Amino acid sequence: MTLQWTVVATFLYIEIGAVLILCLPFISAQRWQKIFKFRIWGRVAPYWNKGFLTMIVVLIVLFLDAVREVRKYSGTEANKDAKLNPNMFDHLHMKLFRSQRNLYISGFSLFLWLTLRRVVTLITQLATAQGTSDALQTQAENTNAAAKKYMEDNERLKSALKKGKGNEGENIVEDERNKLKEEIEKLKDELKKTSEALTKSKNEVEAVKKQSDGLAREYDRLLQEHEKIQNLDEAKNKKDH
């Protein structure tokens, strides 16, 4: 394996390790978000997009080069010439196998590079959605507790009205009752809005989780294919030796 393909294969292994770490179930999305907020990532952020696009261009060039090599060694003219010489036939198939291996390595590297960024984006969105959901849940509980308090105050005023005497006391209690009714209506509206926002946030969290599960399944499938290719590569190398 030449130097450039050794570097690409190493980069592929690093990508696999990074995706595996990001998919660990015991590390929550909030914890990953805290890690992403470290100062070191803030310093790297201005160069991240340029580096990401540069790596995509490099991997695409290598992928197209591997495609060219595969077409070159699988063409009809090459097969006709190879049939005339058995040694040349074996050499041609070795070249074809290596070009196919390079094609899979560059293709998987490109796919995992895009997948890695998507996984990081989904983790960040999931952490934000969960934080918003928790905040809305707390707000809804506080609003509900305040509404119960106002209702208890209203009941006490009713009791005071029954025990009190005179029109002046009744007017004061009536004013307080009207104010409490207005406050209760406001709290009900706020509670309704908060509940709707909480429901929307929960739906977003579920959507992000479904996308993340789909990516994880696709990654597992590609990892199995990569292991098969590596096994074929090792078997071929042993045969050559």
C-alpha positions in Angstrom: 0.0 0.0 0.0 1.5 3.4 -1.0 1.9 6.3 1.4 -1.2 8.2 0.3 -3.5 5.2 0.7 -1.9 4.3 4.1 -2.7 7.9 5.2 -6.3 7.5 3.9 -6.7 4.1 5.6 -5.4 5.6 8.9 -7.8 8.5 8.5 -10.6 6.0 8.0 -9.7 4.1 11.2 -9.7 7.4 13.1 -13.1 8.3 11.7 -14.5 4.9 12.8 -13.1 5.4 16.3 -14.6 8.9 16.5 -18.0 7.7 15.4 -17.9 4.8 17.9 -17.1 7.2 20.7 -19.9 9.6 19.7 -22.3 6.7 19.7 -21.5 5.5 23.2 -24.9 5.4 25.0 -23.7 6.3 28.5 -22.4 9.8 27.3 -25.4 12.1 27.1 -26.0 14.8 24.5 -25.7 17.5 27.2 -22.3 16.2 28.2 -21.1 16.2 24.6 -22.4 19.8 24.2 -20.2 20.8 27.2 -17.2 19.1 25.6 -17.9 21.0 22.3 -17.9 24.3 24.2 -14.3 23.9 25.4 -11.9 26.8 24.5 -9.9 24.6 22.2 -12.9 24.1 19.9 -13.5 27.8 19.9 -10.0 28.4 18.6 -10.4 25.7 15.9 -13.8 26.8 14.8 -12.7 29.6 12.4 -10.6 27.0 10.4 -13.1 24.1 10.7 -15.2 24.8 7.6 -12.1 25.3 5.4 -10.5 22.1 6.7 -13.8 20.2 6.3 -14.2 21.3 2.7 -10.5 20.7 1.9 -10.7 17.1 3.2 -13.9 16.5 1.1 -12.1 17.7 -2.0 -9.0 15.5 -1.3 -11.2 12.4 -0.7 -13.3 13.0 -3.8 -10.1 13.3 -5.9 -8.8 10.0 -4.4 -12.1 8.4 -4.9 -12.2 9.4 -8.6 -8.6 8.2 -9.0 -9.6 4.8 -7.6 -12.6 4.6 -9.9 -10.2 5.3 -12.8 -7.9 2.6 -11.7 -10.7 0.1 -11.4 -12.0 0.9 -14.9 -8.5 0.6 -16.2 -7.8 -2.8 -14.9 -11.3 -4.2 -15.5 -11.4 -3.2 -19.2 -11.8 -5.7 -22.0 -8.5 -4.8 -23.6 -6.5 -5.5 -20.4 -8.2 -8.8 -20.0 -7.4 -9.8 -23.6 -3.8 -9.1 -23.1 -3.7 -10.8 -19.8 -5.1 -14.1 -21.2 -2.1 -14.4 -23.4 0.3 -14.5 -20.4 -0.7 -16.3 -17.1 1.7 -14.2 -15.0 0.3 -11.1 -16.5 -3.2 -12.3 -15.7 -2.4 -12.8 -12.0 -0.6 -9.4 -11.9 -3.6 -7.7 -13.5 -6.0 -9.2 -11.0 -3.8 -8.1 -8.1 -3.8 -4.6 -9.5 -7.6 -4.7 -9.9 -8.1 -6.0 -6.3 -5.9 -3.2 -4.9 -7.7 -0.6 -6.9 -11.0 -1.9 -5.7 -9.7 -1.8 -2.1 -8.6 1.8 -2.6 -12.0 2.6 -4.0 -13.7 1.3 -0.9 -11.3 3.0 1.5 -11.7 6.4 -0.1 -15.4 5.9 -0.5 -16.0 4.9 3.1 -13.6 7.7 4.3 -15.7 10.3 2.4 -19.0 8.9 3.7 -17.8 8.7 7.3 -16.4 12.3 7.1 -19.8 13.6 6.1 -21.5 11.3 8.6 -19.3 12.5 11.4 -20.2 16.1 10.9 -23.9 15.2 10.7 -23.7 13.2 14.0 -22.1 16.1 15.8 -24.8 18.4 14.5 -27.6 16.0 15.6 -26.0 15.7 19.0 -25.9 19.5 19.4 -29.5 19.8 18.3 -30.6 17.1 20.6 -28.8 18.7 23.6 -30.4 22.1 22.8 -33.9 20.5 22.4 -33.6 18.6 25.7 -32.4 21.7 27.5 -35.3 23.7 26.1 -37.7 20.9 27.1 -36.4 20.8 30.7 -36.7 24.6 30.9 -40.3 24.5 29.6 -41.2 21.7 32.0 -39.9 23.7 34.9 -41.8 26.8 33.8 -45.0 24.7 33.5 -44.6 23.3 37.0 -43.9 26.8 38.4 -47.0 28.2 36.6 -49.1 25.3 37.9 -47.9 25.9 41.4 -48.7 29.6 41.2 -52.2 28.9 39.9 -52.9 26.6 42.8 -51.6 29.3 45.2 -54.0 31.8 43.7 -56.9 29.4 43.9 -56.1 28.8 47.6 -56.1 32.6 48.2 -59.4 32.8 46.5 -60.9 30.2 48.8 -59.6 32.1 51.8 -61.2 35.3 50.5 -64.5 33.5 50.1 -64.3 32.3 53.7 -63.5 35.9 54.8 -66.5 37.1 52.8 -68.8 34.8 54.6 -67.5 35.8 58.0 -67.1 39.5 57.3 -69.7 42.2 57.8 -70.6 45.4 55.9 -70.6 46.5 52.3 -67.1 47.9 52.4 -65.6 44.6 53.3 -67.6 42.9 50.6 -66.4 45.4 48.0 -62.8 44.9 48.9 -63.2 41.1 48.8 -65.0 41.4 45.5 -62.2 43.5 44.0 -59.6 41.0 45.2 -61.6 38.2 43.8 -61.8 39.9 40.3 -58.0 40.5 40.4 -57.5 36.8 41.3 -59.7 35.7 38.4 -57.7 37.9 36.0 -54.4 36.4 37.3 -55.7 32.9 37.1 -56.8 33.5 33.4 -53.3 34.8 32.6 -51.7 31.9 34.3 -54.0 29.5 32.4 -52.9 31.1 29.1 -49.3 30.9 30.0 -49.7 27.3 31.0 -51.4 26.5 27.7 -48.6 28.2 25.7 -45.9 26.5 27.8 -47.6 23.1 27.3 -47.8 23.6 23.5 -44.1 24.6 23.4 -43.2 21.6 25.5 -45.0 19.3 23.2 -43.3 20.8 20.2 -39.9 20.5 21.8 -40.6 16.8 22.7 -41.5 16.1 19.0 -38.3 17.7 17.9 -36.3 15.6 20.3 -38.0 12.5 19.0 -37.3 13.4 15.4 -33.6 14.0 16.2 -33.4 10.7 18.0 -34.9 8.9 15.0 -32.3 10.5 12.7 -29.5 9.5 15.1 -30.7 5.9 15.3 -30.9 5.7 11.5 -27.3 7.0 11.2 -26.2 4.5 13.8 -27.8 1.6 11.9 -26.2 2.7 8.6 -22.8 3.0 10.3 -23.0 -0.5 11.6 -23.8 -1.8 8.2 -20.9 0.0 6.6 -18.6 -1.2 9.4 -19.5 -4.8 8.6 -18.8 -4.3 4.9 -15.5 -2.7 5.8 -14.5 -5.7 7.9 -15.3 -8.0 5.0 -13.1 -5.9 2.7 -10.2 -6.0 5.2 -10.5 -9.7 5.5 -10.4 -10.1 1.7 -7.3 -7.8 1.7 -5.5 -9.9 4.3 -6.3 -13.1 2.5 -5.0 -11.7 -0.8 -1.8 -10.4 0.8 -1.2 -13.9 2.4 -1.8 -15.5 -1.0 0.7 -13.1 -2.7 3.4 -13.9 -0.1 
